[in-house]
Amino acid sequence: MSSEEPSDKPAEVDAGVVDRPPLRSLLFVPGTRTDWLPKARAAGADAAILDLEDAVPTADKLTARAQVADAVARAAATSAEQAGRMALFVRVNPLDDWAGAEELRAVVRPGLAGVVLPKVRCAQDVKLADRLLGWCEQEQGLPPGHIALVPLLETARGLREAYDIAQAASRIAYLGALTAPGGDVERAVGYRWSPEGSETVALRSRVLLDARAAGVPCPVSGLWTRITDLPGLRAFAEQNRSLGYEGMMAIHPSHVPAINEVFSPSSAELARCAELIAAVEAAQREGTGAVTFQGEMVDEAMARTARLVLERHEAQVRVARTSSASRPRARDAQGPLTDTHPHSV
């Protein structure tokens, strides 16, 4: 497909108009198993990614596309109280030909929160996807920029050009480095995966810095592929949280509760933030810029950080409250998604 700028361009996106909610957990669901969406919701996932790429055999692509489009349409037709607020994303196939454009056209409709774009190599890949999404939004009567774009950096070039990719379109959100054993990223970079993740800390940190510098909201990382190793999952999630990520992609519903917990501030952390803000503001009223708080010197910079923690938590609570209001009970969702499916990252 040509990436030349067409004359009939979709409307420009005003990045300030589109509010991307924080997402702690984004759970992959095979595009052939849209009937598993209630299980994803029961697990507490903030978002589900219906996968049309690696999770679907070539022979089943068109059938899966129709199932995913129907699932998105049904989500849009269902009231928020009935459906909950689990956001729906679709991982499409690479936009290498017009079949990719037709796939976008099939799934972009009311009810879709975003598109996950695999195998992104450079900013031009993002610009092409951005224009195609703009046309799809026009066709569906959606406001410009309504659909978020999540580029997956699965090549050495894509990882190297993360900042340029992040800046290529204002609809980009939830960008980060995804590392998993045996996937595209390990093959492209050549590291040897370990459960401790020490070999990818620098990579994940640099991509996160690029995303932050570009102003990308809510960067997320991943993936943990050892389904039954929940202590390892928690340690990996805590490492990503410590680096500065705000969420993780997941491949199994049993991983969602731990991920949600790690990427939510504890009650003690929230209380400390509120007390720190109060201490700084009290000092400011008395004409003092800095004050000793719990044995540490704090000032307005620390208060701003504490306010951001509280603001993000309030946004997370809003997402969780609207989704849990209609979440089915665990016993109503017959077991976890026990089948696994391949992922390229």
C-alpha positions as CSV (number, residue, x, y, z in Angstrom):
1,M,0.0,0.0,0.0
2,S,1.3,3.5,-0.8
3,S,2.1,5.8,2.1
4,E,1.9,8.9,-0.1
5,E,-0.3,11.6,1.3
6,P,-3.7,11.6,-0.5
7,S,-5.5,14.8,-1.3
8,D,-8.7,13.6,0.4
9,K,-7.5,13.5,4.0
10,P,-9.6,12.8,7.0
11,A,-10.2,15.5,9.6
12,E,-7.2,16.3,11.8
13,V,-7.2,14.9,15.3
14,D,-7.2,17.2,18.3
15,A,-5.3,15.2,20.8
16,G,-6.8,17.2,23.7
17,V,-10.3,16.1,22.8
18,V,-9.7,12.4,23.2
19,D,-9.4,11.2,26.7
20,R,-7.6,7.8,27.0
21,P,-8.5,6.1,30.2
22,P,-5.8,4.4,32.2
23,L,-5.7,0.6,31.6
24,R,-3.9,-1.6,34.0
25,S,-4.6,-4.9,32.3
26,L,-5.2,-5.6,28.5
27,L,-6.0,-9.3,28.0
28,F,-5.5,-11.0,24.6
29,V,-8.5,-13.1,23.4
30,P,-8.4,-15.1,20.2
31,G,-10.5,-13.6,17.5
32,T,-12.1,-17.0,16.9
33,R,-13.3,-17.1,20.5
34,T,-15.3,-14.0,21.1
35,D,-17.5,-16.1,23.3
36,W,-14.6,-15.8,25.9
37,L,-15.2,-12.1,26.3
38,P,-17.5,-12.7,29.4
39,K,-14.6,-14.6,31.0
40,A,-12.3,-11.7,30.3
41,R,-14.7,-9.4,31.9
42,A,-15.2,-11.7,34.9
43,A,-11.4,-11.8,35.4
44,G,-11.5,-8.0,35.8
45,A,-9.6,-7.0,32.7
46,D,-9.7,-3.3,32.0
47,A,-9.5,-4.1,28.3
48,A,-9.7,-7.1,26.0
49,I,-7.6,-7.3,22.8
50,L,-9.4,-9.5,20.2
51,D,-6.6,-11.0,18.2
52,L,-6.8,-11.4,14.5
53,E,-3.1,-11.8,13.9
54,D,-1.0,-14.6,15.5
55,A,-4.0,-16.2,17.4
56,V,-5.8,-17.0,14.2
57,P,-4.7,-19.6,11.5
58,T,-4.7,-18.2,8.0
59,A,-7.6,-20.3,6.9
60,D,-9.8,-18.8,9.7
61,K,-8.9,-15.2,9.2
62,L,-12.1,-14.1,7.4
63,T,-14.3,-16.0,9.8
64,A,-12.6,-14.5,12.8
65,R,-12.9,-11.0,11.3
66,A,-16.6,-11.4,11.0
67,Q,-16.9,-12.7,14.5
68,V,-14.8,-9.8,15.9
69,A,-16.8,-7.2,14.0
70,D,-20.0,-8.7,15.3
71,A,-18.6,-8.6,18.9
72,V,-17.7,-5.0,18.6
73,A,-21.1,-4.1,17.1
74,R,-22.9,-6.0,19.9
75,A,-20.8,-4.1,22.5
76,A,-21.9,-0.8,21.0
77,A,-25.5,-1.9,21.0
78,T,-25.5,-3.0,24.6
79,S,-26.0,-0.4,27.4
80,A,-23.0,0.4,29.6
81,E,-24.9,-1.0,32.6
82,Q,-25.3,-4.3,30.9
83,A,-22.0,-4.6,29.1
84,G,-19.7,-3.0,31.7
85,R,-16.8,-0.8,30.6
86,M,-14.2,-3.3,29.6
87,A,-12.6,-1.6,26.6
88,L,-12.4,-3.5,23.3
89,F,-9.3,-3.4,21.2
90,V,-8.5,-5.4,18.0
91,R,-5.1,-6.6,17.0
92,V,-5.2,-6.5,13.2
93,N,-2.8,-8.0,10.8
94,P,0.0,-5.9,9.4
95,L,-1.1,-3.3,6.8
96,D,1.0,-4.7,4.0
97,D,-1.8,-4.7,1.4
98,W,-5.4,-3.7,0.7
99,A,-6.6,-6.7,2.7
100,G,-5.3,-5.0,5.8
101,A,-7.3,-1.9,4.9
102,E,-10.4,-4.0,4.5
103,E,-9.8,-5.6,7.8
104,L,-9.6,-2.1,9.5
105,R,-12.8,-1.1,7.7
106,A,-14.6,-4.2,9.0
107,V,-13.7,-3.8,12.7
108,V,-13.6,0.0,13.2
109,R,-17.1,0.9,14.4
110,P,-18.8,2.3,17.5
111,G,-17.9,0.0,20.4
112,L,-14.2,-0.2,19.5
113,A,-11.7,1.6,21.8
114,G,-8.5,1.0,19.8
115,V,-6.5,-0.9,17.2
116,V,-3.3,-2.8,18.1
117,L,-1.0,-2.6,15.1
118,P,1.7,-5.3,14.9
119,K,5.1,-5.3,13.2
120,V,5.5,-1.5,13.2
121,R,8.9,-0.6,11.8
122,C,8.8,3.1,11.4
123,A,6.8,6.3,11.7
124,Q,5.5,5.9,8.1
125,D,3.7,2.7,9.2
126,V,1.9,4.7,11.9
127,K,1.0,7.5,9.5
128,L,-0.6,5.1,7.1
129,A,-2.6,3.5,9.8
130,D,-3.6,6.9,11.2
131,R,-5.0,8.0,7.8
132,L,-6.9,4.7,7.3
133,L,-8.4,4.9,10.7
134,G,-9.4,8.5,10.0
135,W,-11.3,7.4,6.9
136,C,-12.9,4.6,8.8
137,E,-14.0,7.0,11.5
138,Q,-15.6,9.3,8.9
139,E,-17.4,6.4,7.4
140,Q,-18.8,5.3,10.8
141,G,-19.7,8.8,12.0
142,L,-17.1,8.7,14.8
143,P,-15.2,11.8,15.9
144,P,-11.6,12.2,14.6
145,G,-9.1,10.4,16.8
146,H,-11.8,8.4,18.6
147,I,-10.0,5.1,17.9
148,A,-6.7,4.7,19.8
149,L,-3.7,3.3,18.0
150,V,-1.3,1.0,19.8
151,P,1.8,0.2,17.8
152,L,3.7,-3.0,18.7
153,L,7.4,-2.6,18.4
154,E,8.5,-6.1,17.3
155,T,11.6,-5.3,15.2
156,A,15.0,-3.9,16.0
157,R,14.3,-0.9,13.8
158,G,10.9,-0.3,15.4
159,L,12.4,-0.4,18.9
160,R,15.2,1.9,17.8
161,E,12.8,4.5,16.3
162,A,10.3,4.3,19.2
163,Y,10.3,8.1,19.7
164,D,9.6,8.9,16.1
165,I,6.8,6.3,16.0
166,A,5.3,7.6,19.2
167,Q,5.2,11.1,17.7
168,A,3.8,10.0,14.3
169,A,0.1,10.3,15.3
170,S,-1.8,12.0,18.1
171,R,-4.1,9.0,18.5
172,I,-1.2,6.8,19.8
173,A,-1.7,5.4,23.3
174,Y,-0.6,2.5,25.5
175,L,2.8,2.3,23.7
176,G,5.6,0.3,25.4
177,A,8.1,-2.4,25.0
178,L,6.8,-6.0,25.1
179,T,9.3,-8.7,25.8
180,A,8.5,-12.5,25.9
181,P,10.5,-15.6,25.5
182,G,11.0,-16.9,22.0
183,G,9.0,-14.1,20.2
184,D,9.7,-11.6,17.6
185,V,11.5,-9.1,19.9
186,E,13.9,-11.8,21.3
187,R,14.7,-12.9,17.8
188,A,15.2,-9.3,16.6
189,V,17.4,-8.2,19.4
190,G,19.1,-11.4,20.2
191,Y,18.8,-11.4,24.0
192,R,18.3,-14.5,26.1
193,W,15.1,-14.3,28.1
194,S,15.2,-14.9,31.8
195,P,12.3,-14.8,34.4
196,E,14.2,-12.0,36.2
197,G,14.0,-9.8,33.1
198,S,17.4,-8.2,33.7
199,E,18.3,-8.6,30.0
200,T,15.4,-6.4,28.9
201,V,15.3,-3.7,31.6
202,A,17.4,-1.3,29.6
203,L,15.2,-1.9,26.5
204,R,11.9,-1.5,28.3
205,S,13.3,1.6,30.1
206,R,14.4,3.3,26.9
207,V,11.2,2.7,25.1
208,L,9.3,4.0,28.1
209,L,11.4,7.2,28.1
210,D,10.7,7.6,24.3
211,A,7.0,7.2,25.0
212,R,7.0,9.7,27.8
213,A,9.0,12.2,25.9
214,A,6.5,12.0,23.0
215,G,3.6,12.5,25.4
216,V,2.0,9.1,24.8
217,P,-0.6,8.5,27.5
218,C,-0.7,5.4,29.7
219,P,2.3,3.3,28.4
220,V,2.0,-0.4,29.0
221,S,4.4,-3.3,28.9
222,G,4.3,-7.2,28.8
223,L,4.2,-10.1,28.4
224,W,4.4,-12.9,30.9
225,T,3.8,-16.3,29.2
226,R,4.3,-18.7,32.0
227,I,0.6,-19.3,32.8
228,T,0.9,-21.0,36.2
229,D,3.9,-19.0,37.5
230,L,1.9,-16.3,39.3
231,P,4.8,-15.3,41.6
232,G,7.0,-14.7,38.6
233,L,4.2,-12.7,36.9
234,R,3.9,-10.5,40.0
235,A,7.6,-9.9,40.2
236,F,7.7,-9.0,36.5
237,A,4.7,-6.7,36.8
238,E,6.3,-5.0,39.9
239,Q,9.5,-4.5,37.9
240,N,7.5,-2.8,35.1
241,R,5.6,-0.7,37.5
242,S,8.9,0.4,39.2
243,L,10.3,1.4,35.7
244,G,7.2,3.7,35.2
245,Y,4.8,1.7,33.2
246,E,1.1,2.0,34.0
247,G,-0.2,-1.4,32.9
248,M,0.6,-4.7,31.2
249,M,-0.8,-6.8,28.4
250,A,-1.7,-10.3,29.4
251,I,-2.3,-13.7,27.8
252,H,-4.4,-15.4,30.5
253,P,-7.3,-14.3,32.7
254,S,-5.6,-15.8,35.8
255,H,-2.9,-13.1,35.4
256,V,-5.4,-10.2,35.5
257,P,-6.0,-9.8,39.3
258,A,-2.2,-9.7,40.1
259,I,-1.6,-7.2,37.3
260,N,-4.5,-5.0,38.5
261,E,-3.2,-5.1,42.0
262,V,0.4,-4.2,41.1
263,F,-0.7,-1.3,38.9
264,S,-3.0,0.2,41.5
265,P,-1.7,2.2,44.4
266,S,-2.1,0.7,47.9
267,S,-4.2,2.4,50.5
268,A,-1.0,3.2,52.4
269,E,0.4,4.9,49.3
270,L,-2.7,6.9,48.8
271,A,-2.8,8.0,52.4
272,R,0.8,9.1,52.2
273,C,0.2,11.1,49.1
274,A,-2.7,12.9,50.7
275,E,-0.7,13.7,53.8
276,L,2.3,14.9,51.8
277,I,0.2,17.3,49.8
278,A,-1.4,18.6,53.0
279,A,2.0,19.1,54.6
280,V,3.4,21.0,51.6
281,E,0.3,23.2,51.2
282,A,0.4,24.0,55.0
283,A,4.1,25.0,54.6
284,Q,3.3,27.1,51.6
285,R,0.6,29.0,53.5
286,E,3.2,29.8,56.1
287,G,5.6,31.1,53.4
288,T,7.9,28.0,53.4
289,G,8.8,26.2,50.2
290,A,10.1,23.0,51.6
291,V,9.1,21.0,54.7
292,T,10.3,17.9,56.5
293,F,7.7,15.1,56.0
294,Q,8.2,11.6,57.6
295,G,11.9,12.2,57.8
296,E,12.3,13.4,54.2
297,M,12.6,16.9,52.7
298,V,9.7,17.5,50.4
299,D,8.4,20.5,48.3
300,E,6.0,21.4,45.5
301,A,7.7,19.0,43.1
302,M,6.9,16.1,45.3
303,A,3.4,17.4,45.9
304,R,2.7,17.5,42.2
305,T,3.9,13.9,41.9
306,A,1.5,12.9,44.8
307,R,-1.4,14.8,43.1
308,L,-0.7,12.8,39.9
309,V,-0.8,9.5,41.8
310,L,-4.2,10.5,43.3
311,E,-5.6,11.7,39.9
312,R,-4.5,8.5,38.2
313,H,-6.1,6.4,40.9
314,E,-9.4,8.3,40.7
315,A,-9.4,7.6,36.9
316,Q,-8.7,3.9,37.6
317,V,-11.5,3.8,40.1
318,R,-13.9,5.2,37.5
319,V,-12.9,2.6,35.0
320,A,-13.1,-0.2,37.5
321,R,-16.5,1.0,39.0
322,T,-18.2,1.1,35.6
323,S,-16.9,-2.3,34.6
324,S,-17.5,-4.1,37.8
325,A,-21.2,-2.9,38.1
326,S,-22.2,-5.6,35.6
327,R,-19.3,-8.0,35.8
328,P,-20.6,-11.6,36.0
329,R,-19.8,-13.5,39.1
330,A,-16.7,-15.8,38.8
331,R,-18.8,-18.9,39.1
332,D,-20.9,-17.7,36.2
333,A,-17.9,-17.6,33.9
334,Q,-17.2,-21.3,33.5
335,G,-13.5,-21.4,34.2
336,P,-10.6,-19.5,32.8
337,L,-9.4,-19.3,29.3
338,T,-7.4,-22.4,29.5
339,D,-6.5,-22.6,25.8
340,T,-3.4,-20.7,24.8
341,H,-2.6,-19.1,21.6
342,P,0.7,-17.8,20.0
343,H,1.9,-14.3,20.4
344,S,4.6,-12.7,18.4
345,V,6.1,-10.4,21.0
